[in-house]
Amino acid sequence: NTEEQALYALLRHIHEALDPGGLLLFDVAEPGRVPVSGSQQAHTQGEDWAVLMTAEEDLTKGLLTRRITTFRKVGELYRRDQEIHQLRLIRRTKVLEYLSVLGLEVSILDSYGELRLPPGLTGFLARKI
């Protein structure tokens, strides 16, 4: 599949760029990142701003789509902006397979220090042997 080939090619290029002992730290969103309902909504706000987010997971396409609307006060008025982010959902087993084939020593992370990764987000720390 084209996405898997692109992922392997990316990891191969990174591996080639690393010196022996070099580190690669990253995370991926996995299938199941959004709760079982397949849709999630969240919002956060401050004194003069607000962010609204809706996330939908399409398991058949392996995509997570986030629609983000922001409001921020400028003078007496509020400005509104919208963004759409699409993430390819990648199974950790596939990432582990590719890193191993490339000759990287890998640890799975559930946090970056004290910052816990949310469900469906998996961290990787890989070292070039």
Backbone as XML, in Angstrom:
<?xml version="1.0"?>
<chain id="A" units="angstrom">
  <residue number="1" name="ASN">
    <atom name="N" x="0.845" y="-1.178" z="0.000"/>
    <atom name="CA" x="0.000" y="0.000" z="0.000"/>
    <atom name="C" x="0.887" y="1.236" z="0.000"/>
  </residue>
  <residue number="2" name="THR">
    <atom name="N" x="0.446" y="2.271" z="-0.669"/>
    <atom name="CA" x="1.245" y="3.476" z="-0.904"/>
    <atom name="C" x="1.629" y="4.186" z="0.388"/>
  </residue>
  <residue number="3" name="GLU">
    <atom name="N" x="0.690" y="4.280" z="1.335"/>
    <atom name="CA" x="0.985" y="4.959" z="2.606"/>
    <atom name="C" x="2.067" y="4.218" z="3.379"/>
  </residue>
  <residue number="4" name="GLU">
    <atom name="N" x="1.995" y="2.882" z="3.394"/>
    <atom name="CA" x="3.006" y="2.097" z="4.106"/>
    <atom name="C" x="4.369" y="2.234" z="3.436"/>
  </residue>
  <residue number="5" name="GLN">
    <atom name="N" x="4.391" y="2.278" z="2.116"/>
    <atom name="CA" x="5.651" y="2.477" z="1.392"/>
    <atom name="C" x="6.244" y="3.842" z="1.717"/>
  </residue>
  <residue number="6" name="ALA">
    <atom name="N" x="5.393" y="4.861" z="1.791"/>
    <atom name="CA" x="5.861" y="6.212" z="2.110"/>
    <atom name="C" x="6.411" y="6.261" z="3.535"/>
  </residue>
  <residue number="7" name="LEU">
    <atom name="N" x="5.740" y="5.600" z="4.474"/>
    <atom name="CA" x="6.218" y="5.553" z="5.856"/>
    <atom name="C" x="7.574" y="4.869" z="5.928"/>
  </residue>
  <residue number="8" name="TYR">
    <atom name="N" x="7.716" y="3.739" z="5.263"/>
    <atom name="CA" x="8.991" y="3.027" z="5.284"/>
    <atom name="C" x="10.088" y="3.890" z="4.663"/>
  </residue>
  <residue number="9" name="ALA">
    <atom name="N" x="9.796" y="4.537" z="3.545"/>
    <atom name="CA" x="10.788" y="5.399" z="2.884"/>
    <atom name="C" x="11.213" y="6.537" z="3.807"/>
  </residue>
  <residue number="10" name="LEU">
    <atom name="N" x="10.265" y="7.148" z="4.512"/>
    <atom name="CA" x="10.587" y="8.229" z="5.447"/>
    <atom name="C" x="11.505" y="7.717" z="6.560"/>
  </residue>
  <residue number="11" name="LEU">
    <atom name="N" x="11.134" y="6.605" z="7.168"/>
    <atom name="CA" x="11.955" y="6.052" z="8.249"/>
    <atom name="C" x="13.339" y="5.644" z="7.748"/>
  </residue>
  <residue number="12" name="ARG">
    <atom name="N" x="13.426" y="5.131" z="6.521"/>
    <atom name="CA" x="14.725" y="4.767" z="5.946"/>
    <atom name="C" x="15.603" y="6.013" z="5.773"/>
  </residue>
  <residue number="13" name="HIS">
    <atom name="N" x="15.025" y="7.108" z="5.293"/>
    <atom name="CA" x="15.795" y="8.349" z="5.117"/>
    <atom name="C" x="16.282" y="8.890" z="6.465"/>
  </residue>
  <residue number="14" name="ILE">
    <atom name="N" x="15.428" y="8.823" z="7.460"/>
    <atom name="CA" x="15.828" y="9.267" z="8.798"/>
    <atom name="C" x="16.950" y="8.389" z="9.324"/>
  </residue>
  <residue number="15" name="HIS">
    <atom name="N" x="16.814" y="7.074" z="9.149"/>
    <atom name="CA" x="17.845" y="6.135" z="9.596"/>
    <atom name="C" x="19.186" y="6.462" z="8.940"/>
  </residue>
  <residue number="16" name="GLU">
    <atom name="N" x="19.168" y="6.734" z="7.645"/>
    <atom name="CA" x="20.393" y="7.058" z="6.913"/>
    <atom name="C" x="21.027" y="8.341" z="7.430"/>
  </residue>
  <residue number="17" name="ALA">
    <atom name="N" x="20.214" y="9.305" z="7.879"/>
    <atom name="CA" x="20.722" y="10.589" z="8.357"/>
    <atom name="C" x="21.291" y="10.518" z="9.774"/>
  </residue>
  <residue number="18" name="LEU">
    <atom name="N" x="20.887" y="9.503" z="10.540"/>
    <atom name="CA" x="21.357" y="9.376" z="11.920"/>
    <atom name="C" x="22.774" y="8.819" z="11.986"/>
  </residue>
  <residue number="19" name="ASP">
    <atom name="N" x="23.571" y="9.369" z="12.897"/>
    <atom name="CA" x="24.864" y="8.785" z="13.213"/>
    <atom name="C" x="24.638" y="7.569" z="14.093"/>
  </residue>
  <residue number="20" name="PRO">
    <atom name="N" x="25.592" y="6.628" z="14.144"/>
    <atom name="CA" x="25.460" y="5.516" z="15.095"/>
    <atom name="C" x="25.248" y="6.065" z="16.507"/>
  </residue>
  <residue number="21" name="GLY">
    <atom name="N" x="24.257" y="5.510" z="17.203"/>
    <atom name="CA" x="23.898" y="5.998" z="18.527"/>
    <atom name="C" x="22.909" y="7.143" z="18.480"/>
  </residue>
  <residue number="22" name="GLY">
    <atom name="N" x="22.615" y="7.668" z="17.284"/>
    <atom name="CA" x="21.679" y="8.776" z="17.132"/>
    <atom name="C" x="20.269" y="8.369" z="17.517"/>
  </residue>
  <residue number="23" name="LEU">
    <atom name="N" x="19.499" y="9.350" z="18.011"/>
    <atom name="CA" x="18.152" y="9.084" z="18.518"/>
    <atom name="C" x="17.073" y="9.691" z="17.631"/>
  </residue>
  <residue number="24" name="LEU">
    <atom name="N" x="15.954" y="8.995" z="17.575"/>
    <atom name="CA" x="14.753" y="9.466" z="16.895"/>
    <atom name="C" x="13.608" y="9.355" z="17.898"/>
  </residue>
  <residue number="25" name="LEU">
    <atom name="N" x="12.956" y="10.466" z="18.188"/>
    <atom name="CA" x="11.854" y="10.523" z="19.141"/>
    <atom name="C" x="10.632" y="11.046" z="18.404"/>
  </residue>
  <residue number="26" name="PHE">
    <atom name="N" x="9.531" y="10.277" z="18.423"/>
    <atom name="CA" x="8.320" y="10.694" z="17.716"/>
    <atom name="C" x="7.120" y="9.924" z="18.246"/>
  </residue>
  <residue number="27" name="ASP">
    <atom name="N" x="5.926" y="10.346" z="17.813"/>
    <atom name="CA" x="4.714" y="9.617" z="18.182"/>
    <atom name="C" x="3.808" y="9.506" z="16.965"/>
  </residue>
  <residue number="28" name="VAL">
    <atom name="N" x="2.906" y="8.533" z="17.022"/>
    <atom name="CA" x="1.933" y="8.336" z="15.955"/>
    <atom name="C" x="0.550" y="8.134" z="16.570"/>
  </residue>
  <residue number="29" name="ALA">
    <atom name="N" x="-0.455" y="8.550" z="15.818"/>
    <atom name="CA" x="-1.844" y="8.287" z="16.192"/>
    <atom name="C" x="-2.214" y="6.921" z="15.629"/>
  </residue>
  <residue number="30" name="GLU">
    <atom name="N" x="-2.819" y="6.106" z="16.476"/>
    <atom name="CA" x="-3.212" y="4.756" z="16.069"/>
    <atom name="C" x="-4.721" y="4.682" z="15.864"/>
  </residue>
  <residue number="31" name="PRO">
    <atom name="N" x="-5.178" y="3.640" z="15.140"/>
    <atom name="CA" x="-6.625" y="3.415" z="15.094"/>
    <atom name="C" x="-7.160" y="3.302" z="16.522"/>
  </residue>
  <residue number="32" name="GLY">
    <atom name="N" x="-8.312" y="3.907" z="16.761"/>
    <atom name="CA" x="-8.872" y="3.934" z="18.098"/>
    <atom name="C" x="-8.526" y="5.212" z="18.845"/>
  </residue>
  <residue number="33" name="ARG">
    <atom name="N" x="-7.884" y="6.144" z="18.165"/>
    <atom name="CA" x="-7.507" y="7.423" z="18.793"/>
    <atom name="C" x="-8.746" y="8.173" z="19.284"/>
  </residue>
  <residue number="34" name="VAL">
    <atom name="N" x="-9.835" y="8.073" z="18.510"/>
    <atom name="CA" x="-11.110" y="8.675" z="18.906"/>
    <atom name="C" x="-11.933" y="7.583" z="19.583"/>
  </residue>
  <residue number="35" name="PRO">
    <atom name="N" x="-12.684" y="7.909" z="20.631"/>
    <atom name="CA" x="-13.491" y="6.900" z="21.325"/>
    <atom name="C" x="-14.399" y="6.113" z="20.377"/>
  </residue>
  <residue number="36" name="VAL">
    <atom name="N" x="-14.941" y="5.027" z="20.902"/>
    <atom name="CA" x="-15.729" y="4.067" z="20.128"/>
    <atom name="C" x="-16.798" y="4.707" z="19.245"/>
  </residue>
  <residue number="37" name="SER">
    <atom name="N" x="-17.399" y="5.793" z="19.687"/>
    <atom name="CA" x="-18.461" y="6.436" z="18.910"/>
    <atom name="C" x="-17.961" y="6.918" z="17.555"/>
  </residue>
  <residue number="38" name="GLY">
    <atom name="N" x="-16.634" y="7.064" z="17.410"/>
    <atom name="CA" x="-16.060" y="7.535" z="16.159"/>
    <atom name="C" x="-16.024" y="9.039" z="16.040"/>
  </residue>
  <residue number="39" name="SER">
    <atom name="N" x="-16.557" y="9.754" z="17.045"/>
    <atom name="CA" x="-16.576" y="11.212" z="17.019"/>
    <atom name="C" x="-16.303" y="11.739" z="18.418"/>
  </residue>
  <residue number="40" name="GLN">
    <atom name="N" x="-15.614" y="12.870" z="18.478"/>
    <atom name="CA" x="-15.256" y="13.466" z="19.761"/>
    <atom name="C" x="-15.301" y="14.983" z="19.617"/>
  </residue>
  <residue number="41" name="GLN">
    <atom name="N" x="-15.795" y="15.663" z="20.655"/>
    <atom name="CA" x="-15.812" y="17.123" z="20.659"/>
    <atom name="C" x="-15.133" y="17.617" z="21.920"/>
  </residue>
  <residue number="42" name="ALA">
    <atom name="N" x="-14.449" y="18.744" z="21.806"/>
    <atom name="CA" x="-13.794" y="19.343" z="22.965"/>
    <atom name="C" x="-13.733" y="20.847" z="22.749"/>
  </residue>
  <residue number="43" name="HIS">
    <atom name="N" x="-13.608" y="21.569" z="23.843"/>
    <atom name="CA" x="-13.407" y="23.015" z="23.751"/>
    <atom name="C" x="-12.572" y="23.475" z="24.946"/>
  </residue>
  <residue number="44" name="THR">
    <atom name="N" x="-11.911" y="24.580" z="24.727"/>
    <atom name="CA" x="-11.170" y="25.237" z="25.800"/>
    <atom name="C" x="-11.260" y="26.737" z="25.549"/>
  </residue>
  <residue number="45" name="GLN">
    <atom name="N" x="-11.156" y="27.515" z="26.616"/>
    <atom name="CA" x="-11.302" y="28.959" z="26.435"/>
    <atom name="C" x="-10.507" y="29.726" z="27.479"/>
  </residue>
  <residue number="46" name="GLY">
    <atom name="N" x="-10.177" y="30.954" z="27.122"/>
    <atom name="CA" x="-9.532" y="31.890" z="28.025"/>
    <atom name="C" x="-10.354" y="33.161" z="28.064"/>
  </residue>
  <residue number="47" name="GLU">
    <atom name="N" x="-9.766" y="34.205" z="28.609"/>
    <atom name="CA" x="-10.492" y="35.463" z="28.768"/>
    <atom name="C" x="-10.927" y="36.068" z="27.437"/>
  </residue>
  <residue number="48" name="ASP">
    <atom name="N" x="-10.054" y="35.995" z="26.423"/>
    <atom name="CA" x="-10.374" y="36.633" z="25.145"/>
    <atom name="C" x="-10.168" y="35.699" z="23.954"/>
  </residue>
  <residue number="49" name="TRP">
    <atom name="N" x="-10.315" y="34.383" z="24.170"/>
    <atom name="CA" x="-10.160" y="33.416" z="23.093"/>
    <atom name="C" x="-10.930" y="32.138" z="23.425"/>
  </residue>
  <residue number="50" name="ALA">
    <atom name="N" x="-11.197" y="31.338" z="22.383"/>
    <atom name="CA" x="-11.831" y="30.032" z="22.553"/>
    <atom name="C" x="-11.413" y="29.134" z="21.389"/>
  </residue>
  <residue number="51" name="VAL">
    <atom name="N" x="-11.307" y="27.838" z="21.666"/>
    <atom name="CA" x="-10.980" y="26.845" z="20.640"/>
    <atom name="C" x="-12.011" y="25.720" z="20.746"/>
  </residue>
  <residue number="52" name="LEU">
    <atom name="N" x="-12.651" y="25.407" z="19.627"/>
    <atom name="CA" x="-13.617" y="24.310" z="19.535"/>
    <atom name="C" x="-13.044" y="23.263" z="18.586"/>
  </residue>
  <residue number="53" name="MET">
    <atom name="N" x="-13.145" y="21.989" z="18.953"/>
    <atom name="CA" x="-12.563" y="20.938" z="18.125"/>
    <atom name="C" x="-13.524" y="19.768" z="18.025"/>
  </residue>
  <residue number="54" name="THR">
    <atom name="N" x="-13.664" y="19.247" z="16.817"/>
    <atom name="CA" x="-14.393" y="18.015" z="16.565"/>
    <atom name="C" x="-13.447" y="17.064" z="15.857"/>
  </residue>
  <residue number="55" name="ALA">
    <atom name="N" x="-13.367" y="15.823" z="16.346"/>
    <atom name="CA" x="-12.514" y="14.809" z="15.719"/>
    <atom name="C" x="-13.377" y="13.635" z="15.301"/>
  </residue>
  <residue number="56" name="GLU">
    <atom name="N" x="-13.144" y="13.147" z="14.086"/>
    <atom name="CA" x="-13.859" y="11.984" z="13.570"/>
    <atom name="C" x="-12.848" y="11.005" z="12.995"/>
  </residue>
  <residue number="57" name="GLU">
    <atom name="N" x="-13.066" y="9.739" z="13.303"/>
    <atom name="CA" x="-12.167" y="8.693" z="12.838"/>
    <atom name="C" x="-12.874" y="7.851" z="11.789"/>
  </residue>
  <residue number="58" name="ASP">
    <atom name="N" x="-12.226" y="7.656" z="10.654"/>
    <atom name="CA" x="-12.736" y="6.796" z="9.595"/>
    <atom name="C" x="-11.821" y="5.581" z="9.524"/>
  </residue>
  <residue number="59" name="LEU">
    <atom name="N" x="-12.244" y="4.490" z="10.153"/>
    <atom name="CA" x="-11.400" y="3.290" z="10.213"/>
    <atom name="C" x="-11.223" y="2.640" z="8.853"/>
  </residue>
  <residue number="60" name="THR">
    <atom name="N" x="-12.214" y="2.764" z="7.971"/>
    <atom name="CA" x="-12.080" y="2.144" z="6.653"/>
    <atom name="C" x="-10.985" y="2.822" z="5.828"/>
  </residue>
  <residue number="61" name="LYS">
    <atom name="N" x="-10.804" y="4.131" z="6.025"/>
    <atom name="CA" x="-9.760" y="4.865" z="5.304"/>
    <atom name="C" x="-8.502" y="5.044" z="6.148"/>
  </residue>
  <residue number="62" name="GLY">
    <atom name="N" x="-8.582" y="4.714" z="7.455"/>
    <atom name="CA" x="-7.425" y="4.892" z="8.328"/>
    <atom name="C" x="-7.078" y="6.352" z="8.547"/>
  </residue>
  <residue number="63" name="LEU">
    <atom name="N" x="-8.108" y="7.216" z="8.628"/>
    <atom name="CA" x="-7.878" y="8.653" z="8.781"/>
    <atom name="C" x="-8.581" y="9.203" z="10.014"/>
  </residue>
  <residue number="64" name="LEU">
    <atom name="N" x="-7.943" y="10.168" z="10.630"/>
    <atom name="CA" x="-8.538" y="10.956" z="11.698"/>
    <atom name="C" x="-8.624" y="12.384" z="11.176"/>
  </residue>
  <residue number="65" name="THR">
    <atom name="N" x="-9.818" y="12.952" z="11.199"/>
    <atom name="CA" x="-10.019" y="14.329" z="10.731"/>
    <atom name="C" x="-10.411" y="15.186" z="11.917"/>
  </residue>
  <residue number="66" name="ARG">
    <atom name="N" x="-9.647" y="16.254" z="12.144"/>
    <atom name="CA" x="-9.955" y="17.218" z="13.202"/>
    <atom name="C" x="-10.353" y="18.540" z="12.557"/>
  </residue>
  <residue number="67" name="ARG">
    <atom name="N" x="-11.511" y="19.044" z="12.985"/>
    <atom name="CA" x="-11.980" y="20.360" z="12.545"/>
    <atom name="C" x="-11.844" y="21.288" z="13.747"/>
  </residue>
  <residue number="68" name="ILE">
    <atom name="N" x="-11.078" y="22.344" z="13.578"/>
    <atom name="CA" x="-10.758" y="23.239" z="14.686"/>
    <atom name="C" x="-11.236" y="24.649" z="14.334"/>
  </residue>
  <residue number="69" name="THR">
    <atom name="N" x="-12.027" y="25.230" z="15.222"/>
    <atom name="CA" x="-12.491" y="26.607" z="15.060"/>
    <atom name="C" x="-11.941" y="27.416" z="16.228"/>
  </residue>
  <residue number="70" name="THR">
    <atom name="N" x="-11.290" y="28.530" z="15.916"/>
    <atom name="CA" x="-10.739" y="29.391" z="16.961"/>
    <atom name="C" x="-11.410" y="30.763" z="16.906"/>
  </residue>
  <residue number="71" name="PHE">
    <atom name="N" x="-11.568" y="31.338" z="18.080"/>
    <atom name="CA" x="-12.082" y="32.707" z="18.222"/>
    <atom name="C" x="-11.088" y="33.470" z="19.085"/>
  </residue>
  <residue number="72" name="ARG">
    <atom name="N" x="-10.712" y="34.675" z="18.650"/>
    <atom name="CA" x="-9.846" y="35.515" z="19.480"/>
    <atom name="C" x="-10.277" y="36.960" z="19.343"/>
  </residue>
  <residue number="73" name="LYS">
    <atom name="N" x="-10.217" y="37.636" z="20.464"/>
    <atom name="CA" x="-10.664" y="39.020" z="20.514"/>
    <atom name="C" x="-9.593" y="39.930" z="19.935"/>
  </residue>
  <residue number="74" name="VAL">
    <atom name="N" x="-9.994" y="40.796" z="19.028"/>
    <atom name="CA" x="-9.121" y="41.798" z="18.428"/>
    <atom name="C" x="-9.871" y="43.119" z="18.550"/>
  </residue>
  <residue number="75" name="GLY">
    <atom name="N" x="-9.425" y="43.955" z="19.466"/>
    <atom name="CA" x="-10.166" y="45.187" z="19.749"/>
    <atom name="C" x="-11.477" y="44.831" z="20.437"/>
  </residue>
  <residue number="76" name="GLU">
    <atom name="N" x="-12.572" y="45.307" z="19.874"/>
    <atom name="CA" x="-13.894" y="45.018" z="20.444"/>
    <atom name="C" x="-14.563" y="43.814" z="19.791"/>
  </residue>
  <residue number="77" name="LEU">
    <atom name="N" x="-13.971" y="43.305" z="18.724"/>
    <atom name="CA" x="-14.581" y="42.215" z="17.955"/>
    <atom name="C" x="-13.801" y="40.912" z="18.139"/>
  </residue>
  <residue number="78" name="TYR">
    <atom name="N" x="-14.414" y="39.820" z="17.719"/>
    <atom name="CA" x="-13.752" y="38.515" z="17.730"/>
    <atom name="C" x="-13.480" y="38.071" z="16.299"/>
  </residue>
  <residue number="79" name="ARG">
    <atom name="N" x="-12.309" y="37.517" z="16.092"/>
    <atom name="CA" x="-11.967" y="36.937" z="14.797"/>
    <atom name="C" x="-12.144" y="35.431" z="14.888"/>
  </residue>
  <residue number="80" name="ARG">
    <atom name="N" x="-12.653" y="34.870" z="13.837"/>
    <atom name="CA" x="-12.893" y="33.429" z="13.769"/>
    <atom name="C" x="-12.011" y="32.841" z="12.683"/>
  </residue>
  <residue number="81" name="ASP">
    <atom name="N" x="-11.439" y="31.681" z="12.958"/>
    <atom name="CA" x="-10.614" y="30.989" z="11.972"/>
    <atom name="C" x="-10.941" y="29.507" z="12.044"/>
  </residue>
  <residue number="82" name="GLN">
    <atom name="N" x="-10.791" y="28.819" z="10.933"/>
    <atom name="CA" x="-11.044" y="27.385" z="10.893"/>
    <atom name="C" x="-9.884" y="26.659" z="10.234"/>
  </residue>
  <residue number="83" name="GLU">
    <atom name="N" x="-9.599" y="25.480" z="10.766"/>
    <atom name="CA" x="-8.566" y="24.613" z="10.202"/>
    <atom name="C" x="-9.112" y="23.196" z="10.146"/>
  </residue>
  <residue number="84" name="ILE">
    <atom name="N" x="-8.622" y="22.427" z="9.196"/>
    <atom name="CA" x="-8.928" y="21.006" z="9.131"/>
    <atom name="C" x="-7.598" y="20.266" z="9.076"/>
  </residue>
  <residue number="85" name="HIS">
    <atom name="N" x="-7.406" y="19.339" z="10.007"/>
    <atom name="CA" x="-6.192" y="18.518" z="10.055"/>
    <atom name="C" x="-6.580" y="17.075" z="9.783"/>
  </residue>
  <residue number="86" name="GLN">
    <atom name="N" x="-5.851" y="16.407" z="8.904"/>
    <atom name="CA" x="-6.060" y="14.975" z="8.686"/>
    <atom name="C" x="-4.800" y="14.232" z="9.073"/>
  </residue>
  <residue number="87" name="LEU">
    <atom name="N" x="-4.973" y="13.195" z="9.877"/>
    <atom name="CA" x="-3.857" y="12.364" z="10.308"/>
    <atom name="C" x="-4.056" y="10.953" z="9.788"/>
  </residue>
  <residue number="88" name="ARG">
    <atom name="N" x="-3.005" y="10.375" z="9.265"/>
    <atom name="CA" x="-3.017" y="8.968" z="8.876"/>
    <atom name="C" x="-2.849" y="8.166" z="10.162"/>
  </residue>
  <residue number="89" name="LEU">
    <atom name="N" x="-3.728" y="7.233" z="10.423"/>
    <atom name="CA" x="-3.639" y="6.383" z="11.607"/>
    <atom name="C" x="-2.730" y="5.199" z="11.297"/>
  </residue>
  <residue number="90" name="ILE">
    <atom name="N" x="-1.747" y="4.973" z="12.162"/>
    <atom name="CA" x="-0.712" y="3.963" z="11.911"/>
    <atom name="C" x="-0.643" y="3.016" z="13.100"/>
  </residue>
  <residue number="91" name="ARG">
    <atom name="N" x="-0.680" y="1.738" z="12.840"/>
    <atom name="CA" x="-0.572" y="0.751" z="13.915"/>
    <atom name="C" x="0.876" y="0.676" z="14.410"/>
  </residue>
  <residue number="92" name="ARG">
    <atom name="N" x="1.026" y="0.632" z="15.735"/>
    <atom name="CA" x="2.358" y="0.582" z="16.331"/>
    <atom name="C" x="3.144" y="-0.634" z="15.846"/>
  </residue>
  <residue number="93" name="THR">
    <atom name="N" x="2.452" y="-1.740" z="15.588"/>
    <atom name="CA" x="3.152" y="-2.952" z="15.131"/>
    <atom name="C" x="3.857" y="-2.712" z="13.803"/>
  </residue>
  <residue number="94" name="LYS">
    <atom name="N" x="3.242" y="-1.915" z="12.932"/>
    <atom name="CA" x="3.855" y="-1.611" z="11.628"/>
    <atom name="C" x="5.095" y="-0.733" z="11.825"/>
  </residue>
  <residue number="95" name="VAL">
    <atom name="N" x="4.992" y="0.265" z="12.696"/>
    <atom name="CA" x="6.140" y="1.137" z="12.976"/>
    <atom name="C" x="7.279" y="0.320" z="13.581"/>
  </residue>
  <residue number="96" name="LEU">
    <atom name="N" x="6.959" y="-0.525" z="14.546"/>
    <atom name="CA" x="7.983" y="-1.376" z="15.174"/>
    <atom name="C" x="8.658" y="-2.284" z="14.150"/>
  </residue>
  <residue number="97" name="GLU">
    <atom name="N" x="7.858" y="-2.849" z="13.258"/>
    <atom name="CA" x="8.404" y="-3.725" z="12.220"/>
    <atom name="C" x="9.415" y="-2.975" z="11.356"/>
  </residue>
  <residue number="98" name="TYR">
    <atom name="N" x="9.033" y="-1.792" z="10.881"/>
    <atom name="CA" x="9.920" y="-1.021" z="10.007"/>
    <atom name="C" x="11.185" y="-0.580" z="10.731"/>
  </residue>
  <residue number="99" name="LEU">
    <atom name="N" x="11.058" y="-0.089" z="11.960"/>
    <atom name="CA" x="12.238" y="0.348" z="12.706"/>
    <atom name="C" x="13.188" y="-0.813" z="12.959"/>
  </residue>
  <residue number="100" name="SER">
    <atom name="N" x="12.637" y="-1.966" z="13.256"/>
    <atom name="CA" x="13.456" y="-3.156" z="13.506"/>
    <atom name="C" x="14.195" y="-3.588" z="12.240"/>
  </residue>
  <residue number="101" name="VAL">
    <atom name="N" x="13.485" y="-3.633" z="11.130"/>
    <atom name="CA" x="14.096" y="-4.012" z="9.848"/>
    <atom name="C" x="15.239" y="-3.066" z="9.497"/>
  </residue>
  <residue number="102" name="LEU">
    <atom name="N" x="15.087" y="-1.791" z="9.826"/>
    <atom name="CA" x="16.109" y="-0.797" z="9.514"/>
    <atom name="C" x="17.307" y="-0.854" z="10.473"/>
  </residue>
  <residue number="103" name="GLY">
    <atom name="N" x="17.187" y="-1.610" z="11.548"/>
    <atom name="CA" x="18.306" y="-1.741" z="12.477"/>
    <atom name="C" x="18.299" y="-0.701" z="13.578"/>
  </residue>
  <residue number="104" name="LEU">
    <atom name="N" x="17.113" y="-0.326" z="14.016"/>
    <atom name="CA" x="16.998" y="0.611" z="15.122"/>
    <atom name="C" x="16.518" y="-0.141" z="16.364"/>
  </residue>
  <residue number="105" name="GLU">
    <atom name="N" x="17.080" y="0.221" z="17.501"/>
    <atom name="CA" x="16.658" y="-0.331" z="18.789"/>
    <atom name="C" x="15.528" y="0.566" z="19.298"/>
  </residue>
  <residue number="106" name="VAL">
    <atom name="N" x="14.365" y="-0.014" z="19.654"/>
    <atom name="CA" x="13.168" y="0.792" z="19.900"/>
    <atom name="C" x="12.587" y="0.558" z="21.291"/>
  </residue>
  <residue number="107" name="SER">
    <atom name="N" x="12.144" y="1.647" z="21.904"/>
    <atom name="CA" x="11.360" y="1.596" z="23.139"/>
    <atom name="C" x="10.033" y="2.284" z="22.866"/>
  </residue>
  <residue number="108" name="ILE">
    <atom name="N" x="8.949" y="1.685" z="23.369"/>
    <atom name="CA" x="7.623" y="2.290" z="23.284"/>
    <atom name="C" x="7.462" y="3.226" z="24.482"/>
  </residue>
  <residue number="109" name="LEU">
    <atom name="N" x="6.933" y="4.415" z="24.238"/>
    <atom name="CA" x="6.733" y="5.405" z="25.297"/>
    <atom name="C" x="5.245" y="5.644" z="25.524"/>
  </residue>
  <residue number="110" name="ASP">
    <atom name="N" x="4.855" y="5.793" z="26.790"/>
    <atom name="CA" x="3.487" y="6.198" z="27.100"/>
    <atom name="C" x="3.463" y="7.625" z="27.643"/>
  </residue>
  <residue number="111" name="SER">
    <atom name="N" x="4.652" y="8.261" z="27.658"/>
    <atom name="CA" x="4.739" y="9.646" z="28.110"/>
    <atom name="C" x="6.027" y="10.265" z="27.578"/>
  </residue>
  <residue number="112" name="TYR">
    <atom name="N" x="6.057" y="11.590" z="27.598"/>
    <atom name="CA" x="7.286" y="12.352" z="27.390"/>
    <atom name="C" x="7.582" y="12.960" z="28.750"/>
  </residue>
  <residue number="113" name="GLY">
    <atom name="N" x="8.416" y="12.291" z="29.528"/>
    <atom name="CA" x="8.659" y="12.732" z="30.894"/>
    <atom name="C" x="7.377" y="12.625" z="31.683"/>
  </residue>
  <residue number="114" name="GLU">
    <atom name="N" x="6.947" y="13.732" z="32.290"/>
    <atom name="CA" x="5.719" y="13.734" z="33.092"/>
    <atom name="C" x="4.458" y="13.941" z="32.252"/>
  </residue>
  <residue number="115" name="LEU">
    <atom name="N" x="4.618" y="14.264" z="30.976"/>
    <atom name="CA" x="3.475" y="14.485" z="30.094"/>
    <atom name="C" x="3.000" y="13.143" z="29.536"/>
  </residue>
  <residue number="116" name="ARG">
    <atom name="N" x="1.874" y="12.633" z="30.053"/>
    <atom name="CA" x="1.306" y="11.365" z="29.604"/>
    <atom name="C" x="0.701" y="11.532" z="28.212"/>
  </residue>
  <residue number="117" name="LEU">
    <atom name="N" x="0.933" y="10.564" z="27.356"/>
    <atom name="CA" x="0.318" y="10.582" z="26.030"/>
    <atom name="C" x="-1.133" y="10.133" z="26.156"/>
  </residue>
  <residue number="118" name="PRO">
    <atom name="N" x="-2.050" y="10.775" z="25.452"/>
    <atom name="CA" x="-3.459" y="10.383" z="25.532"/>
    <atom name="C" x="-3.694" y="9.026" z="24.863"/>
  </residue>
  <residue number="119" name="PRO">
    <atom name="N" x="-4.824" y="8.378" z="25.162"/>
    <atom name="CA" x="-5.138" y="7.095" z="24.523"/>
    <atom name="C" x="-5.085" y="7.216" z="23.001"/>
  </residue>
  <residue number="120" name="GLY">
    <atom name="N" x="-4.531" y="6.190" z="22.368"/>
    <atom name="CA" x="-4.458" y="6.174" z="20.912"/>
    <atom name="C" x="-3.260" y="6.895" z="20.342"/>
  </residue>
  <residue number="121" name="LEU">
    <atom name="N" x="-2.401" y="7.442" z="21.180"/>
    <atom name="CA" x="-1.170" y="8.089" z="20.733"/>
    <atom name="C" x="-0.014" y="7.298" z="21.342"/>
  </residue>
  <residue number="122" name="THR">
    <atom name="N" x="0.882" y="6.805" z="20.491"/>
    <atom name="CA" x="1.993" y="5.976" z="20.953"/>
    <atom name="C" x="3.315" y="6.667" z="20.632"/>
  </residue>
  <residue number="123" name="GLY">
    <atom name="N" x="4.173" y="6.752" z="21.633"/>
    <atom name="CA" x="5.495" y="7.358" z="21.445"/>
    <atom name="C" x="6.543" y="6.301" z="21.182"/>
  </residue>
  <residue number="124" name="PHE">
    <atom name="N" x="7.575" y="6.695" z="20.439"/>
    <atom name="CA" x="8.694" y="5.810" z="20.110"/>
    <atom name="C" x="10.007" y="6.536" z="20.362"/>
  </residue>
  <residue number="125" name="LEU">
    <atom name="N" x="10.939" y="5.830" z="20.967"/>
    <atom name="CA" x="12.320" y="6.305" z="21.105"/>
    <atom name="C" x="13.175" y="5.246" z="20.437"/>
  </residue>
  <residue number="126" name="ALA">
    <atom name="N" x="13.798" y="5.625" z="19.323"/>
    <atom name="CA" x="14.599" y="4.672" z="18.539"/>
    <atom name="C" x="16.046" y="5.153" z="18.516"/>
  </residue>
  <residue number="127" name="ARG">
    <atom name="N" x="16.971" y="4.188" z="18.617"/>
    <atom name="CA" x="18.399" y="4.488" z="18.590"/>
    <atom name="C" x="19.039" y="3.665" z="17.481"/>
  </residue>
  <residue number="128" name="LYS">
    <atom name="N" x="19.832" y="4.355" z="16.655"/>
    <atom name="CA" x="20.538" y="3.658" z="15.593"/>
    <atom name="C" x="21.676" y="2.852" z="16.192"/>
  </residue>
  <residue number="129" name="ILE">
    <atom name="N" x="21.687" y="1.590" z="15.880"/>
    <atom name="CA" x="22.710" y="0.673" z="16.430"/>
    <atom name="C" x="23.996" y="0.822" z="15.635"/>
  </residue>
</chain>
